[in-house]
Amino acid sequence: MIRAFDVAQGKFGIGSGARIAGKRGRENVEYRGKKYVAGIFFVIAALSLCLCGCGESAEKEIPVNFPFYETEDFTLTLVPSGEDAGEYLLLLCDENGQSLQEVSCGRLTEPVTFSYDGVGYGHWRDLEIFSTGSDTGLLFLWKEERFSERPIEIPRYMEIRDGAMLTVTESGERQEKRIYQLNEFKERAQEVRSWSLNRDSGTLRIWDSLREQSLFEGDIALSEEGEPLNREYFEYLFWQNRDRLWDYSADSAVRAWLDDVGHAEEYESRQAFLDSCGYAQDLPFYQYHDRFGNLQLELYLDEENQKYYGITYLNSINCDGENVARMLGFTVYNIGEVRWEEGEVYPLLSVYGTSNPGEGYQENLEYTESGKPDLFLYEGLMEDCGVEYLGNVVTINYIYREDGTLFCRNYRHDARTFSSTLGSLNSFFDEEERLVYERGYITHGSLEYYYIYVDDTPTYCLCLDYNGGYVSADMVRLLPR
């Protein structure tokens, strides 16, 4: 692995860690002094019936415990519409009880259930209403101190993760899961992934519904309970790298950072940029495709003149279901050198090459059934608002394919103990367990590392630094120890 790269100083440092939340712990979401456990937070309000002397019933108002900020002195109530029985209005009032907004909810079947789970992108609070016995509910987005006037129909989900809604159905030995995301521009909840497990045959199919593409299909090992033994790997394939479904549009222009002149320029097309670099119908020296088969990087190399240039493609599925890509270019006139240390697939260190940061810390290492590292932790005392607690200083989580080869390594460290740069780093390996790609955190954007093999020998490492809508590059030649 590369050990001589300090990103902040423009030198190559460790490109071998990887980050993910690990197998332990739960995150909290904080709303200005009000803390709610992330995930589904339900406040159940049952519609009560008042029996009159003649046996008739009267519908009552239902207060909604929406998580308003302390500065938002509002009240929210579900009230009968006064028109047809069973139909309701959502009533928003100010501190004086004056109506600010009335939104029709249509017919609801009591008791109704409310949740506030942040389904929309960038919406940390919104309101979901579910009727008894219904497989769908109503979503009201909260924007600029008002709710959306038109509710969006959403599925009755069992779990929500980063705004994505999960439904699960069981029928005999078949298990079906679906992930839905909000397509705000089309005002609908859209299926983006599906999971079909047949416990009788031991087969699993994971499908990307947007791309109409299989992410996995085959026989898998199951536990006695009928669940995948290699749960982490299949959960990763099922949940990760989902698209935002935003109103992206195709753009043929290339915004490029030119290292030799120290500024950025924009070219009308990919060909215009390559022509400006001296491209003479050469084939790319290197290409990298993402897990969906999309071209993510093309690199051109002029070793003799120590020059390289390329284009990175930012691929997305937009709200219309189209695959669109934004192109960022780069040119560099220098190739450095660094010693390459092979065999560091399982480093039990921070990305800065340090091990145990001091006294009072302890190491914990868990193994898979086959004896490979599964989870590595450095734990130590931390302090938050004057309260000490035992926390994770370094977490390294390993995920393996069904055949036992290492798929990815997810790394995370505490930014107060170390720098925030590369505080998270996800590393990916090919079927031969060679490190091929990494993506990590930096304050102004993200860092990517591409490991290039020539004749099965690690030969180059390219680092791309995404910053302010452009990407700059550094590349080193890897020298054997």
KEVEXFI-107056 format. One line per field, with one value per residue (C-alpha): x, y, z; chain; residue number from 1. Coordinates in Angstrom, 1 decimal. Example, Ala and Ser with C-alpha at 12.3 -4.5 7.8 and 13.67 -1.06 7.14 Angstrom:
! KEVEXFI-107056
x <- c(12.3/13.7)
y <- c(-4.5/-1.1)
z <- c(7.8/7.1)
chain <- c(A/A)
n <- c(1/2)
//
This chain:
! KEVEXFI-107056
x <- c(0.0/1.1/2.4/4.0/1.0/-0.3/-3.3/-3.3/0.3/-0.1/2.0/0.8/-0.1/-1.9/-4.2/-5.2/-7.8/-11.5/-14.4/-17.9/-20.0/-18.9/-21.0/-21.7/-23.3/-26.3/-26.4/-28.7/-30.3/-30.5/-33.0/-32.0/-32.0/-34.6/-33.1/-34.8/-33.4/-32.7/-35.0/-38.7/-40.2/-43.8/-46.3/-49.6/-52.8/-56.0/-59.2/-61.5/-65.3/-67.6/-70.8/-73.9/-77.1/-78.8/-75.8/-74.4/-70.6/-68.8/-65.3/-62.7/-59.7/-56.3/-53.2/-50.1/-46.8/-44.8/-41.1/-41.3/-38.2/-38.4/-38.5/-41.5/-44.4/-46.9/-49.5/-50.7/-54.0/-55.9/-59.5/-62.7/-63.4/-67.0/-68.1/-68.1/-67.6/-64.1/-62.5/-59.9/-58.0/-54.4/-54.7/-51.6/-52.0/-49.8/-49.2/-52.5/-54.5/-55.0/-55.1/-52.1/-52.8/-55.5/-54.6/-57.0/-56.0/-59.1/-60.6/-58.7/-59.5/-58.9/-56.9/-54.3/-50.5/-48.1/-44.3/-41.7/-38.8/-37.2/-38.3/-37.5/-33.9/-32.8/-36.0/-35.0/-38.7/-41.8/-45.1/-46.4/-50.0/-51.1/-54.7/-55.4/-55.4/-53.9/-50.7/-50.1/-49.8/-49.7/-46.4/-46.5/-43.2/-42.3/-40.8/-40.4/-42.7/-45.5/-46.6/-46.9/-50.5/-50.6/-49.8/-47.6/-48.7/-46.0/-45.8/-46.3/-42.6/-41.0/-37.7/-36.3/-32.6/-31.2/-34.6/-35.2/-38.3/-38.1/-41.1/-40.9/-43.4/-43.2/-45.2/-44.3/-40.6/-40.4/-39.2/-39.7/-38.1/-38.4/-36.6/-38.6/-37.2/-39.1/-39.1/-40.0/-40.1/-42.6/-44.4/-44.3/-42.5/-40.4/-39.1/-35.3/-34.3/-35.9/-34.8/-36.3/-35.1/-36.4/-35.5/-36.5/-34.0/-31.5/-31.4/-31.3/-31.9/-31.1/-32.4/-31.8/-35.2/-34.1/-31.4/-33.3/-30.1/-29.2/-26.9/-26.7/-28.4/-27.4/-27.3/-26.3/-25.7/-28.6/-28.7/-31.1/-33.5/-33.4/-31.4/-28.3/-25.2/-23.2/-25.7/-23.4/-22.3/-25.8/-27.1/-24.4/-25.4/-29.0/-28.7/-25.6/-25.0/-28.6/-29.4/-30.9/-33.6/-33.0/-33.6/-30.2/-29.8/-27.2/-24.2/-21.7/-19.3/-16.1/-14.9/-11.1/-8.4/-5.2/-2.2/0.4/-1.4/-2.9/-6.5/-9.7/-11.3/-14.5/-14.6/-17.7/-17.2/-15.1/-13.4/-12.6/-10.9/-8.9/-7.8/-6.5/-4.4/-2.8/-5.0/-4.2/-6.9/-4.9/-6.7/-7.0/-4.1/-6.6/-10.3/-12.4/-16.1/-18.4/-20.4/-23.2/-20.8/-20.7/-17.4/-16.2/-12.6/-10.6/-6.8/-4.3/-0.6/2.5/5.2/8.0/7.0/5.7/2.2/-1.1/-4.7/-8.1/-11.8/-13.9/-17.6/-20.1/-23.0/-26.6/-30.1/-32.3/-36.0/-37.0/-35.1/-32.3/-28.7/-26.8/-23.1/-21.2/-17.6/-14.7/-11.3/-7.7/-4.2/-0.9/2.8/4.5/4.6/6.1/7.4/6.7/7.6/4.8/4.3/2.4/0.4/-1.3/-4.8/-5.6/-3.8/-4.8/-3.7/-5.0/-4.7/-1.8/0.2/-0.2/-1.3/-2.6/-2.8/-1.8/-2.5/-6.1/-6.9/-7.7/-7.8/-10.6/-10.5/-13.3/-12.8/-15.0/-15.7/-13.0/-10.4/-10.3/-10.6/-14.2/-14.2/-11.3/-11.7/-9.5/-11.6/-10.9/-12.3/-13.8/-15.4/-18.5/-19.9/-18.0/-19.2/-16.7/-17.7/-16.0/-15.9/-14.3/-11.1/-10.6/-13.1/-12.2/-15.0/-14.4/-17.0/-16.4/-18.0/-19.9/-16.8/-14.8/-12.7/-12.5/-15.0/-14.5/-12.9/-14.6/-12.5/-13.5/-11.6/-12.4/-11.7/-10.9/-8.1/-6.8/-7.4/-10.8/-9.0/-9.7/-11.8/-13.8/-12.4/-14.0/-11.6/-12.7/-10.9/-11.1/-11.7/-7.9/-8.1/-6.1/-6.9/-8.3/-10.3/-10.9/-13.1/-12.6/-13.7/-12.0/-13.5/-14.0/-15.3/-13.9/-10.8/-10.5/-7.6/-7.2/-4.6/-3.4/-1.8/0.4/1.0/-0.5/2.1/0.9/2.4/0.6/-1.7/-3.9/-5.4/-8.3/-9.3/-12.8/-13.0/-15.4/-16.9/-13.5/-11.1/-7.3/-5.0/-1.7/-0.2/2.8/4.7/4.7/8.2/8.8/10.4)
y <- c(0.0/3.6/5.2/8.4/10.4/13.3/14.5/17.9/18.5/17.0/13.9/10.3/8.6/5.5/4.2/1.0/1.7/1.5/2.8/1.8/2.2/-1.3/-4.0/-2.1/1.0/3.1/6.7/9.4/12.4/15.7/18.4/21.6/20.1/17.4/14.0/11.2/7.7/7.4/4.9/4.6/6.8/6.2/8.2/6.3/8.3/6.2/7.9/7.7/7.4/9.3/7.5/9.7/8.8/7.7/5.4/7.7/8.4/11.6/11.9/13.7/15.8/14.0/16.0/15.2/15.3/16.6/17.4/21.2/23.1/25.2/28.4/27.0/27.6/25.6/23.0/20.3/18.4/15.9/17.1/15.8/17.6/18.2/16.8/13.0/10.6/9.4/12.2/14.4/17.7/18.4/21.7/23.7/26.6/29.3/30.0/31.8/28.9/30.7/28.5/28.7/25.8/23.2/20.2/17.4/13.9/12.3/9.2/7.6/4.5/4.8/4.2/6.1/6.1/8.9/8.8/11.5/9.8/12.1/10.3/13.2/14.1/17.0/16.8/15.8/16.1/15.2/13.6/10.1/9.1/5.4/4.1/0.8/-2.1/-0.1/-1.1/2.6/5.9/9.6/11.6/15.4/17.1/20.0/23.0/26.6/26.2/24.6/21.2/20.1/20.7/17.4/14.2/11.6/8.0/5.8/2.1/1.0/0.4/-1.8/0.1/3.4/3.9/7.1/8.1/4.8/2.8/-1.0/-3.3/-7.1/-9.8/-13.5/-16.2/-19.7/-20.1/-17.0/-13.7/-10.5/-7.2/-3.9/-0.6/2.6/6.1/9.4/10.8/14.3/15.7/13.1/13.1/9.4/6.7/4.7/1.1/1.1/-2.4/-5.8/-8.9/-12.3/-15.2/-18.8/-20.7/-24.1/-23.8/-21.6/-19.0/-15.2/-12.6/-8.9/-6.6/-2.9/-1.8/1.5/0.0/-3.3/-5.0/-8.0/-7.3/-10.9/-14.1/-17.6/-20.1/-18.9/-20.5/-20.1/-20.3/-22.6/-19.7/-19.4/-16.2/-15.6/-16.6/-14.0/-11.3/-8.3/-8.8/-9.2/-6.3/-4.2/-5.2/-4.6/-1.2/0.6/2.9/3.9/6.9/10.2/10.5/14.2/16.5/16.0/16.7/15.4/17.7/17.3/19.9/18.9/21.1/20.4/21.4/22.1/21.4/23.1/26.5/26.2/27.0/25.4/25.6/24.4/22.5/22.0/18.2/15.2/15.3/19.0/18.4/15.3/17.2/20.0/17.5/16.2/13.2/11.5/8.7/6.8/4.3/5.0/3.7/2.6/2.5/1.8/0.8/1.0/-1.9/-1.2/-1.4/2.4/4.0/5.9/6.8/6.9/7.7/8.6/8.4/9.9/8.3/9.7/13.3/12.6/13.7/12.2/13.4/11.9/12.2/11.1/10.4/11.1/8.8/9.1/8.0/11.1/11.6/10.6/7.3/8.4/7.6/10.9/11.6/14.7/14.8/16.3/16.4/16.8/17.2/16.8/17.1/15.1/11.5/10.8/7.6/5.8/2.4/-0.2/-2.5/-5.6/-7.9/-5.2/-6.4/-6.5/-3.6/-3.1/0.5/4.0/5.4/7.5/4.3/4.6/1.8/2.1/5.9/5.7/4.3/3.4/2.0/-1.6/-3.6/-6.0/-8.2/-10.5/-13.3/-15.0/-18.7/-19.2/-17.4/-14.1/-10.7/-9.6/-6.5/-4.6/-1.9/0.4/1.5/4.2/6.8/9.8/13.0/14.8/17.8/16.9/13.3/10.4/7.3/4.3/4.9/3.6/5.4/3.2/0.8/-1.5/-3.7/-6.5/-7.8/-11.0/-12.4/-15.6/-17.5/-16.1/-13.5/-10.0/-7.7/-4.4/-3.0/-0.1/2.1/4.9/6.8/9.4/12.9/14.3/11.7/11.9/14.4/14.5/13.8/10.1/9.8/7.4/5.3/2.5/0.1/-2.4/-5.5/-7.7/-11.4/-11.9/-9.8/-7.0/-3.5/-1.6/1.4/3.5/6.5/8.6/11.7/15.1/18.3/20.0/16.9/13.5/11.6/8.6/6.2/4.0/1.2/0.3/-3.1/-3.8/-7.4/-8.3/-6.0/-2.9/-0.1/3.2/4.8/7.7/10.0/12.3/15.2/16.5/20.1/23.0/21.4/20.3/17.5/17.7/14.7/13.2/10.0/8.0/5.0/2.2/0.8/-2.6/-2.7)
z <- c(0.0/-0.5/2.7/1.5/0.5/2.7/0.7/2.4/1.2/-2.3/-1.6/-1.8/1.5/2.5/-0.1/1.7/4.3/4.0/5.9/6.7/9.8/10.9/12.5/15.7/16.7/15.8/14.7/16.1/14.3/16.2/15.6/17.5/21.0/20.2/19.6/17.7/17.1/13.4/11.6/11.9/14.7/15.1/17.2/17.1/17.5/17.8/16.7/19.7/19.5/21.8/22.4/22.5/24.3/21.0/20.2/17.5/17.3/16.7/15.1/17.1/16.3/16.5/17.5/15.4/17.3/14.4/15.4/15.0/15.9/19.1/16.9/15.0/17.4/15.5/16.2/13.8/13.9/11.9/11.8/10.2/7.0/7.8/4.5/4.1/7.1/7.4/5.4/7.1/6.8/8.0/9.9/10.7/13.2/14.6/18.3/18.6/17.1/13.8/10.7/8.5/6.2/5.5/3.4/2.4/3.3/1.8/3.4/6.3/8.3/12.0/14.0/11.9/12.3/11.9/11.2/10.6/8.8/6.2/3.1/0.6/-0.3/1.9/4.0/7.5/8.6/6.8/7.7/6.7/7.5/7.3/7.6/9.2/6.8/3.9/2.1/1.2/3.0/2.4/2.4/3.1/2.5/4.9/3.1/4.1/7.1/5.2/4.1/0.4/-0.8/-2.6/-0.7/-2.4/-2.2/-0.6/0.4/4.0/4.7/7.3/7.4/6.2/5.4/4.1/2.8/1.1/2.0/2.4/2.0/2.9/2.1/3.0/1.2/2.1/1.4/-0.8/0.5/-1.5/-0.6/-2.5/-2.0/-3.0/-3.2/-3.6/-7.1/-6.0/-9.5/-10.7/-7.3/-6.8/-4.8/-7.3/-7.0/-7.4/-6.2/-5.6/-3.7/-4.4/-2.1/-2.7/0.5/-1.1/-3.9/-2.0/-4.8/-4.6/-7.2/-6.7/-9.4/-10.2/-11.3/-12.8/-15.0/-15.5/-14.6/-12.4/-9.6/-8.4/-9.3/-8.1/-5.3/-1.9/1.5/4.0/7.8/9.7/9.8/6.0/5.9/3.8/5.8/3.9/4.8/4.6/1.1/-0.3/1.8/0.2/-3.3/-2.4/-0.7/-1.9/-4.9/-5.3/-7.5/-6.3/-9.0/-9.4/-12.5/-13.9/-17.6/-20.1/-20.6/-23.4/-22.0/-20.2/-17.3/-17.0/-14.6/-16.5/-14.2/-16.5/-16.4/-13.0/-13.9/-15.2/-18.7/-20.2/-23.5/-25.6/-25.9/-24.9/-28.3/-28.1/-24.7/-26.0/-29.1/-26.9/-25.1/-28.3/-28.6/-32.0/-32.1/-29.4/-27.3/-23.6/-21.5/-18.8/-18.3/-15.1/-15.1/-12.1/-10.8/-13.3/-16.3/-16.8/-17.9/-14.8/-15.8/-19.0/-18.8/-21.5/-20.7/-22.4/-20.3/-22.4/-21.7/-18.2/-19.2/-18.5/-18.9/-18.7/-18.0/-15.1/-15.6/-12.9/-13.8/-12.5/-13.2/-13.3/-12.4/-16.0/-15.7/-18.1/-17.5/-17.6/-17.1/-16.2/-17.5/-15.6/-17.2/-16.0/-17.3/-15.4/-16.4/-13.7/-12.6/-9.2/-7.7/-4.5/-3.0/-3.1/-0.2/-1.3/0.9/3.0/2.3/6.0/7.6/11.3/11.3/10.8/7.2/8.5/9.3/13.1/15.3/18.9/19.6/23.3/26.7/27.7/24.2/23.4/20.2/19.3/16.2/15.1/12.5/10.0/10.2/7.6/9.8/7.9/9.6/9.9/12.1/13.7/16.4/18.3/21.3/23.8/26.1/24.3/25.5/24.3/26.1/29.2/29.2/28.8/26.9/25.3/21.5/18.4/17.4/14.3/12.7/9.8/8.5/5.8/3.4/1.4/-1.7/-1.6/-2.8/0.2/-1.7/-0.2/-1.9/0.1/3.2/4.9/7.1/9.5/12.2/14.8/13.3/16.7/17.3/13.7/10.9/9.1/5.8/4.9/8.0/5.9/3.1/1.1/-0.7/-3.4/-4.5/-7.7/-7.7/-7.2/-4.0/-5.6/-4.5/-7.6/-6.4/-3.3/-2.4/0.7/2.5/2.4/3.8/0.4/-1.5/-2.0/-3.0/-5.4/-5.9/-8.9/-8.8/-12.3/-13.0/-16.0/-16.8/-13.4/-11.7/-9.7/-11.8/-11.1/-8.6/-9.7/-7.1/-8.1/-5.8/-6.4/-5.3/-6.3/-9.4/-10.8/-10.3/-10.0/-10.3/-9.0/-10.2/-9.0/-10.5/-8.0/-7.3/-5.7/-2.3)
chain <- c(A/A/A/A/A/A/A/A/A/A/A/A/A/A/A/A/A/A/A/A/A/A/A/A/A/A/A/A/A/A/A/A/A/A/A/A/A/A/A/A/A/A/A/A/A/A/A/A/A/A/A/A/A/A/A/A/A/A/A/A/A/A/A/A/A/A/A/A/A/A/A/A/A/A/A/A/A/A/A/A/A/A/A/A/A/A/A/A/A/A/A/A/A/A/A/A/A/A/A/A/A/A/A/A/A/A/A/A/A/A/A/A/A/A/A/A/A/A/A/A/A/A/A/A/A/A/A/A/A/A/A/A/A/A/A/A/A/A/A/A/A/A/A/A/A/A/A/A/A/A/A/A/A/A/A/A/A/A/A/A/A/A/A/A/A/A/A/A/A/A/A/A/A/A/A/A/A/A/A/A/A/A/A/A/A/A/A/A/A/A/A/A/A/A/A/A/A/A/A/A/A/A/A/A/A/A/A/A/A/A/A/A/A/A/A/A/A/A/A/A/A/A/A/A/A/A/A/A/A/A/A/A/A/A/A/A/A/A/A/A/A/A/A/A/A/A/A/A/A/A/A/A/A/A/A/A/A/A/A/A/A/A/A/A/A/A/A/A/A/A/A/A/A/A/A/A/A/A/A/A/A/A/A/A/A/A/A/A/A/A/A/A/A/A/A/A/A/A/A/A/A/A/A/A/A/A/A/A/A/A/A/A/A/A/A/A/A/A/A/A/A/A/A/A/A/A/A/A/A/A/A/A/A/A/A/A/A/A/A/A/A/A/A/A/A/A/A/A/A/A/A/A/A/A/A/A/A/A/A/A/A/A/A/A/A/A/A/A/A/A/A/A/A/A/A/A/A/A/A/A/A/A/A/A/A/A/A/A/A/A/A/A/A/A/A/A/A/A/A/A/A/A/A/A/A/A/A/A/A/A/A/A/A/A/A/A/A/A/A/A/A/A/A/A/A/A/A/A/A/A/A/A/A/A/A/A/A/A/A/A/A/A/A/A/A/A/A/A/A/A/A/A/A/A/A/A/A/A/A/A/A/A/A/A/A/A/A/A/A/A/A/A/A/A/A/A/A/A/A/A/A)
n <- c(1/2/3/4/5/6/7/8/9/10/11/12/13/14/15/16/17/18/19/20/21/22/23/24/25/26/27/28/29/30/31/32/33/34/35/36/37/38/39/40/41/42/43/44/45/46/47/48/49/50/51/52/53/54/55/56/57/58/59/60/61/62/63/64/65/66/67/68/69/70/71/72/73/74/75/76/77/78/79/80/81/82/83/84/85/86/87/88/89/90/91/92/93/94/95/96/97/98/99/100/101/102/103/104/105/106/107/108/109/110/111/112/113/114/115/116/117/118/119/120/121/122/123/124/125/126/127/128/129/130/131/132/133/134/135/136/137/138/139/140/141/142/143/144/145/146/147/148/149/150/151/152/153/154/155/156/157/158/159/160/161/162/163/164/165/166/167/168/169/170/171/172/173/174/175/176/177/178/179/180/181/182/183/184/185/186/187/188/189/190/191/192/193/194/195/196/197/198/199/200/201/202/203/204/205/206/207/208/209/210/211/212/213/214/215/216/217/218/219/220/221/222/223/224/225/226/227/228/229/230/231/232/233/234/235/236/237/238/239/240/241/242/243/244/245/246/247/248/249/250/251/252/253/254/255/256/257/258/259/260/261/262/263/264/265/266/267/268/269/270/271/272/273/274/275/276/277/278/279/280/281/282/283/284/285/286/287/288/289/290/291/292/293/294/295/296/297/298/299/300/301/302/303/304/305/306/307/308/309/310/311/312/313/314/315/316/317/318/319/320/321/322/323/324/325/326/327/328/329/330/331/332/333/334/335/336/337/338/339/340/341/342/343/344/345/346/347/348/349/350/351/352/353/354/355/356/357/358/359/360/361/362/363/364/365/366/367/368/369/370/371/372/373/374/375/376/377/378/379/380/381/382/383/384/385/386/387/388/389/390/391/392/393/394/395/396/397/398/399/400/401/402/403/404/405/406/407/408/409/410/411/412/413/414/415/416/417/418/419/420/421/422/423/424/425/426/427/428/429/430/431/432/433/434/435/436/437/438/439/440/441/442/443/444/445/446/447/448/449/450/451/452/453/454/455/456/457/458/459/460/461/462/463/464/465/466/467/468/469/470/471/472/473/474/475/476/477/478/479/480/481)
//
